Amino acid sequence: MKTDGYLVVSEMTWLTSNPPNPVHEFWASEYPAMTTIDKNQLLIEKSGYRWLGSILLPDHAWDDYYAPQKEKITRLRKTEILSLSEDRILKEIEDEIQIFEENRGMFGYVFYLMQNCA
């Protein structure tokens, strides 16, 4: 990357330091490397970048993402004969949606803005 160049990355991030056990257990199995904004900021700086700020993906974006999935799962469950593996996959998606809906503000996608200092 060019010196003084800019980089933006998104990362699933804890927005609290003490999530409830079910939420922590879910994400520990799905994405064990997930950490907080503060820890990601330190990682950015240790990697030779200057942290410029962060932007949290708003809840309505999650709702826009999950709503079509919920509709499709409902439709599939009503109209299709699902194999055990298909049913298990749909259940995993439903579990993720439920974790989000019941624990808004505990985690989210954060966009990290940084500049190359090297």
N, C-alpha and C positions, 0 to 999 in steps of 0.2 A: 504494500500500500504506500502511496505517495506520502511523504512527510507533510504534516498538517492536513492530511486527507480526513474525511469524515466517514464514520461507520455507524450504522443503526442495526441493531439486532433485537429480536423479540425472544423472550424467555418466560416460561411458566415460572411464577414467583410466589412465594409466601408473602402475604400482606399482613400477617400476624406472626408473632413469635411463639404463640401457644395455641395451635389449632386443636379442636376437639379430637379425641382419639380416632373415631371413625374416619375423619377427614385425613388425618395424618397417615393412618394405615393405608387408606386408598392410594394416596399419592406416593407413599413409600414403596408400594408395589408397582405403580405406574411410572413414576419418575423420581427415583431416590435422590438424584442430584439437585432437586429443587431446593432453593434457598431464598433468603430475603433480599430486598432491594439493597440494604446496607452491605450485605456480604457480596452481592454482585458488583456493587460500586468498588469495593476493595479489590476484587478480582480484576476489574477493568483497569484500575490504577496500577496494580502489580504487573499487569500485562503490557505496560508501556503506553497506555492510552489516558487521555484526560477525559474524565466523566463530565459531560455537559448537562445531563439531566435525564429524566425518565418520564415516560407517558404511559399511563395505565389504560389498557383497552377497556372501554366502558361496558357496564353490564348489558346494555341493550344490544351490543355486538354479540355477546354470548347468547342472548335470547334469540337473535336473528339466526345464529348458527344452529342452536338446538331445536328451535320450533319445527323446521322441516324434517329433522331426524325423528322427532316424536311422532309427527304425522305419518311418516313412512313406516315406522315401527308398528304403529297402531294398524295401519292398512295391511302390512305383511302378516301380522298376527291374526287378522280377520279373514284374509283371503288366501293365504298360503299354508301348505303343510310343511312345517319347518323340520329340518334334521336337528338332532341334538346339538351339533356344533353351531348351526345357524342360530338356534334358540339361545345358546350360551353367549354368542357374540352380541346378539340384541340385548340380552340381559346386562352385559358389561357396559354397553352404551347407555342403557337406562340407569344403571347405577351411577355412572359419571354425571349424567344429567341431574339425578336426584341429589348427589353430593353438592353440585353447584347450586341448585335451587334452594337447598336447605342451609347453605353456608356462604351466601353471598358476602363478599368483602374479605374472605379468609385467604383467597388465592386469586391469581389472575395472570393474564399475559401482560408483561411490561415491555415496552420498547425502550431500549437503552441507547442514548445518543452519546457518541464519544468522538474524540479526535486523536489521530495518531501523533504522538510526541517524539517518536524515534527519528 
